[in-house]
């Protein structure tokens, strides 16, 4: 019998796409918390990040794997949930 897909927070078998507006302490905390939950089976993926300070956005992208997007609107459009 095949393993069933991991349930997402929404109760579906597809991942919840999470976006980040800003890259400060709270965004880093949530990203790390979601990474831990992902290891425990939560179906989640990083949809994108935007920060008006491009250098901060690039550092967050490198650390989290969230793609750096060009605007808040792009993050909102790409995500199911936004921090």
N, C-alpha and C positions, 0 to 999 in steps of 0.2 A: 504494500500500500504506500503510495507516494505521500510525502509530507505536504501538509496543507500550507498555503502561503501564510506568512505572519500577518495577523490582523493589524490594521492601522488604528489610529485614534478614532477614526470615523466608523470603524467596524467593517471596513471593506478590505479587499485583498490588494488594493493598489496603495502606493505610498502617499502620505500627506506631504505636499510640497510646502516647505517652510521658507519664508523670506525674512530678511533682516533689514530694517531701516535704521542705519547708524551702526557703529562698530565699537561702542564703548563697553564698559564692564558688564552691563546687563546682557548685551548681545553675546558677548563671549561666554558668560555664564549659561545662557540658554542653549547656545550651540554645543557646549560641552555636555550639558545635561541631556540634550537630545541624542548626542553621540552615544552616551551610556545607555539610554533607553533603546537605541537602535541595536546595540550589541545584545540587549535582552529580548529582541524580537519585534520592536515597534517598527512598522513600515513607514519610514520617513526619509525624505531627501531634501537637500538644500537647493531651493529654487533660485536664490540670488541674494545679493547684498548691494545696498547703495549707501554711500556716505559722501557728503559734499567735499570732504577732505579725501581726495583720491588716494593719497599715500596710505591713509588709514584703511581705506577700502581694499587696497592691494594687499596689505598685511593680513587683514581678516580673510581674504580670499585664499592666500597662501596657507594660513593656519587651519582653516575650516573646510576648504574645498568648495565653498559657495561661490558661484561665478559672480564677478563684479559686473553690475549692470549700470546703465547710464542715468537712471532717474528713479525716483520713488514710484512713479507710475509703472515703470517696467517691472519692478519687484512685485508690486500689487497684482499686476496682470499675470505674472508667472507663478504666483503662490496661491495655496489654499488657505494659509494662515500666515500672519506677519507679526514679528516682534519688533 
